[in-house]
């Protein structure tokens, strides 16, 4: 039976809504069935949110090192931003070299 056939419409949940559902399940505020009814979603959606939330939390905890900081004191987001800045700086340098080379060829052709 599809969602439309059993009276429930498909509903796209935001990340914040999924997080709220996950918290309600973790704290025991709602059962999976109650969450599905309250948020007007299929019970399998609630089961999937619970599974993805658990897997995500375990992955994040496996990566964390409580009490330790990166050697340069930067977090993962800052490290990613620094890597992107370095990549962009290299791209600008390459383009500047190409521009100088192209301008040099144009001047000699005049």
C-alpha positions as MATLAB code, in Angstrom:
seq = 'XXXXXXXXXXXXXXXXXXXXXXXXXXXXXXXXXXXXXXXXXXXXXXXXXXXXXXXXXXXXXXXXXXXXXXXXXXXXXXXXXXXXXXXXXXXXXXXXXXXXXXXXXXXXXX';
ca = [
       0.000    0.000    0.000;
       1.466    3.361   -0.986;
       1.584    6.451    1.225;
      -1.311    7.991   -0.703;
      -3.390    4.816   -0.342;
      -3.047    4.585    3.443;
      -4.063    8.224    3.935;
      -0.602    9.643    4.488;
       0.957   12.081    2.069;
       4.651   12.160    1.360;
       6.233   14.872    3.403;
       9.708   16.283    2.982;
      11.268   16.886    6.379;
      13.971   19.478    6.929;
      17.210   18.506    8.610;
      16.050   20.356   11.732;
      12.795   18.392   11.805;
      14.670   15.109   11.419;
      16.958   16.121   14.272;
      13.945   16.931   16.461;
      12.452   13.518   15.713;
      15.764   11.857   16.523;
      15.978   13.715   19.840;
      12.409   12.750   20.736;
      13.224    9.113   20.054;
      16.475    9.251   22.043;
      14.897   10.840   25.101;
      11.958    8.458   25.023;
       9.553   11.368   24.567;
       8.003    9.494   21.634;
       8.006    5.947   20.345;
       8.654    5.351   16.662;
       4.928    4.906   16.042;
       4.055    8.088   17.958;
       6.693   10.063   16.058;
       5.339    8.853   12.726;
       1.822    9.891   13.700;
       2.860   13.229   15.190;
       5.059   14.232   12.237;
       2.663   12.684    9.676;
       5.277   10.473    8.053;
       5.574    6.788    7.307;
       6.988    4.691   10.175;
       9.839    3.564    7.915;
      10.876    7.221    7.609;
      11.177    7.416   11.396;
      13.137    4.150   11.455;
      15.498    5.511    8.781;
      15.995    8.796   10.712;
      16.858    6.801   13.829;
      19.330    4.622   11.932;
      21.017    7.521   10.105;
      21.196    9.553   13.331;
      22.843    6.677   15.187;
      25.333    6.013   12.384;
      26.171    9.711   12.094;
      26.667   10.083   15.827;
      28.913    7.016   15.975;
      30.991    8.255   13.031;
      31.387   11.703   14.605;
      32.319   10.208   17.958;
      34.848    7.898   16.344;
      36.537   10.940   14.761;
      36.499   13.104   17.890;
      39.385   13.217   20.303;
      38.047   14.793   23.508;
      40.549   17.072   25.200;
      42.800   17.196   22.146;
      43.045   19.810   19.467;
      44.565   19.581   16.044;
      48.301   20.288   16.045;
      47.679   23.754   14.595;
      44.609   24.346   16.778;
      42.240   24.349   13.812;
      39.007   22.432   13.653;
      37.966   20.326   10.691;
      36.013   23.187    9.086;
      38.920   25.576    9.454;
      41.349   23.019    8.028;
      39.061   22.505    5.033;
      38.807   26.271    4.521;
      42.594   26.646    4.651;
      42.998   23.871    2.067;
      40.487   25.602   -0.208;
      42.316   28.920    0.170;
      45.603   27.267   -0.774;
      43.991   25.657   -3.811;
      42.522   28.958   -4.936;
      45.838   30.779   -4.416;
      47.573   28.252   -6.656;
      44.880   28.681   -9.302;
      45.318   32.476   -9.244;
      49.102   32.105   -9.602;
      48.691   29.787  -12.594;
      46.239   32.167  -14.240;
      48.565   35.129  -13.652;
      51.419   33.261  -15.335;
      49.175   32.405  -18.298;
      48.059   36.021  -18.569;
      51.638   37.303  -18.603;
      52.541   34.729  -21.245;
      49.531   35.656  -23.404;
      50.184   39.393  -23.109;
      53.802   38.834  -24.063;
      52.734   36.972  -27.217;
      50.259   39.702  -28.130;
      52.884   42.463  -27.792;
      55.308   40.666  -30.047;
      52.604   40.250  -32.689;
      51.900   44.010  -32.956;
];
